[in-house]
Amino acid sequence: FSDDDSMSTTSSVRSITSSPVTLSRSNTHGLTPPASARSIGRSIIPDLSAAPIAVDKLEVDSAELDRKFESWFQSVAKESGTRMDGKTMCSGLALATQGLWATLSVPGEVNHKATKEGPESALLALAQSLQQQPKAMCNAIEGVIGEYLARLQLHVTRWLSECEPIAEEVADVVDWLLKETRPALERFELGAAEVAERRFWHWRSTADALECALLREWESRSCDEISRQIEAVYTAAPQASVEHLPGENARVHLALGILKSALRQWCAW
């Protein structure tokens, strides 16, 4: 396992990880949703005595939403007291997504209970209107989601550019998107489709672009860090912590451990 071998292996990791990035989730439109997701809409019982929500209640004031986003991210930055790392960024993103569900749950108001409940509470609030005005309400809802996602994408792009996060910090944000936010949006979409008998997909293109950008950044930063770590392994003395291995084998063992760690993270997504 020579220096050339280590660089070749690193290159192969870059090749392996770069391919799935371009696939993203844009091909999920034709897939059958899981039973748990399909049941959300059926569990929504509209309050037929309540007046339907007017479509204009879901209109977003762009300037006001910009101010809210700045406030959310400034508040978590002040709490951290240092540069905005991955965990801090995720806190700001979580506040923004809570704001999305609050906007959809109680148009024109901020309902903290609804904010905590997420997509399910939004479906309860919108169920009757979705039944009575399916096309208009789906268009309005898509507009709200689009406004929030566009700003989430902007703040993530700014964070990547200005804060120069390491691969592990980018992975924190990828986790937030793939394990929390995207599944919540998909539950909401599928539940609304059950109620309104209409589907809306436009939000997915922005989510796909954000996902691809984050995965590309993670891939690039991971490969750079792997290259530096493997170079350090082969320029330094064998690590004493690797027991029962001669010098060269110890270096191989450490290098493979570095590569396996990166691949484990990729497979987890």
Stockholm file with secondary structure:
# STOCKHOLM 1.0

chainA/1-269         FSDDDSMSTTSSVRSITSSPVTLSRSNTHGLTPPASARSIGRSIIPDLSAAPIAVDKLEVDSAELDRKFESWFQSVAKESGTRMDGKTMCSGLALATQGLWATLSVPGEVNHKATKEGPESALLALAQSLQQQPKAMCNAIEGVIGEYLARLQLHVTRWLSECEPIAEEVADVVDWLLKETRPALERFELGAAEVAERRFWHWRSTADALECALLREWESRSCDEISRQIEAVYTAAPQASVEHLPGENARVHLALGILKSALRQWCAW
#=GR chainA/1-269 SS CCHHHHHHHHHHHHHHHHHHHHHTTGGGTTSCCCHHHHHHHHTCCCCTTSCCCCGGGGCCCHHHHHHHHHHHHHHHHHHHCSSCCHHHHHHHHHHHHHHHHHHHHSTTSCCHHHHHHTHHHHHHHHHHHHHHSHHHHHHHHHHHHHHHHHHHHHHHHHHHHHHCCCHHHHHHHHHIIIIIIHHHHHHHHHHHHHHHSCCCCHHHHHHHHHHHHHHHHHHHHHHHHHHHHHHHHHHSCCCTTSTTCCHHHHHHHHHHHHHHHHHHHHHHC
#=GC SS_cons         CCHHHHHHHHHHHHHHHHHHHHHTTGGGTTSCCCHHHHHHHHTCCCCTTSCCCCGGGGCCCHHHHHHHHHHHHHHHHHHHCSSCCHHHHHHHHHHHHHHHHHHHHSTTSCCHHHHHHTHHHHHHHHHHHHHHSHHHHHHHHHHHHHHHHHHHHHHHHHHHHHHCCCHHHHHHHHHIIIIIIHHHHHHHHHHHHHHHSCCCCHHHHHHHHHHHHHHHHHHHHHHHHHHHHHHHHHHSCCCTTSTTCCHHHHHHHHHHHHHHHHHHHHHHC
//
